[in-house]
């Protein structure tokens, strides 16, 4: 029998080409290759309760992703790379986190500045406000949500 836990989805994340792996409370597993916060936004927009009590393995977690995970009610997170503000969000909300490397901030894909979502959420501490701002920004960018 396979035990589905943080180690199970961590292995899927690290061995397969996914950006995020989610173990839902019903033991179903959702994966995505979408980049950034897009997989979280899609799930939360569809039904916020989908992430309630879930466990997530995500390649990179910044403050924006952390706030979205809190908004969805995630209970545990693993990530190879996490920003200091994301750690603070998880600690303030009693979410168990496992990570390999802490960085001061998440850098954008061009490596010439901060991630735009990290920048957007620097001064935001309310998960619902973060969701609304991120959704608005992505809709303005015409992302497929």
N, C-alpha and C positions, 0 to 999 in steps of 0.2 A: 504494500500500500504506500502510495506517495503522500508524504506530509507536505501540505501546501502551507508555507510560511514565508517569512522574509528571505530565508536562504534559498528557497525554491524559486522565487521570482528574481532574486539577485543573480542566480545562475542563468536564468533565461536572459536577463538584461545583458550580462557580460559575455555570454556565449553566442547569442543571436544578434541580429542587426536591428534591434529595437531602440527607440529613444526613451520609451517608458513602458513599464509593465505594471499592471494593476491587478491585485488579488482582491476581488470584491468579497463582501461578507457572506455571500452565498457560495463561495469557493470557486466561482467562475473567474477566468483570467482574461484580461483585456490587454492587448498590446497595440503599440502604434510606432510608426516610423516618422510621424510628423515632428517637426522641430519646434523648439521653444515651448511656450505655454499652450499652443494650439490644441494638443490632445486633452488637456485639462479643461480648457474653455468649451470645447465641443461637448464633453460629457456633462459639465455643469449646466450648460445652456439647455441640453436635452432634458436632464433631470438631476437636480442638485443632490438628491438622495442617493444617487448611484455610487458616490464615493464614501458615503457614511460607513464608518468603521472599517474602511479598506486599508490595505497595506500597499505601498507604492515603492517601486524601484525606478529611479529616474537618473539619467546620465549626468545632468547638471541641474542643480536647484539654486535659484536665486530668490530674492525676497518676493518677487511677483509670484513665482510658482508656489512658494511656501504659503503665502496668503491665500492663494486659490485652494491649496490642499486643506488649509484650516477651514475655509469657507465650506468645503465639501464634507468636512467631518472625518478626515483621514486619521487613523490611529498610530501608524508607524511608517517610517520612510527610510530607505537606503539610497545613497547616491555616492558615486565616486568623487564628485566635486560639489561643494556647497559654499555659498557665501556666508560671511559672518552675520549680516542682517537676517538671512534665512534661519540660521541657527537660533538667533534671538527670538524670531517669530515662533519657531517650534518649542523652544524652552518656555516661552511665555504662555503657551497654550497646552503644555504638558503632553506633547507628541514625542514619542520615542524616535530618535534619529540615529542612524549608523552611517558613517561616511568615511572616505579614505583621505580626502584632502580639503582643508578649509582655505578659502581665498577671501581677500578683502571685499572684492566685488566681482560680479560676472562681467566678462568682456564681450563685446559684440563679435559677430562672425568675421568681420574684417580685421579684428584685433587692433583697431585704432580708436577705441573709446569704450564707454560702458554700454552694456546691453540696453536697448531702449526700454524694455519692460522693467529692468532693474531701476533705471532712471525714473520711469513713470511712478514707481512705487516707493521710492526712497523715503518720502515723507508721509506715506500712507501706512496706517496701522490697523485699520478696520478691514477685515476680509471682504465684506460685502461691497464696500467702496472700491476696493482693489478690483474685484470682479467686474463691477460696472465700468470703471475706467479702462481696464484692459479690453473688455468686450467692445467698448466704444472705439478705442484706438484700432483694434483689428478690423472692425466693420468699416472704419474710415479708410483703412489700407486695402479694402476689398479682399481680405483673406476669406477663404472658403470656410465658413463656420456652420 
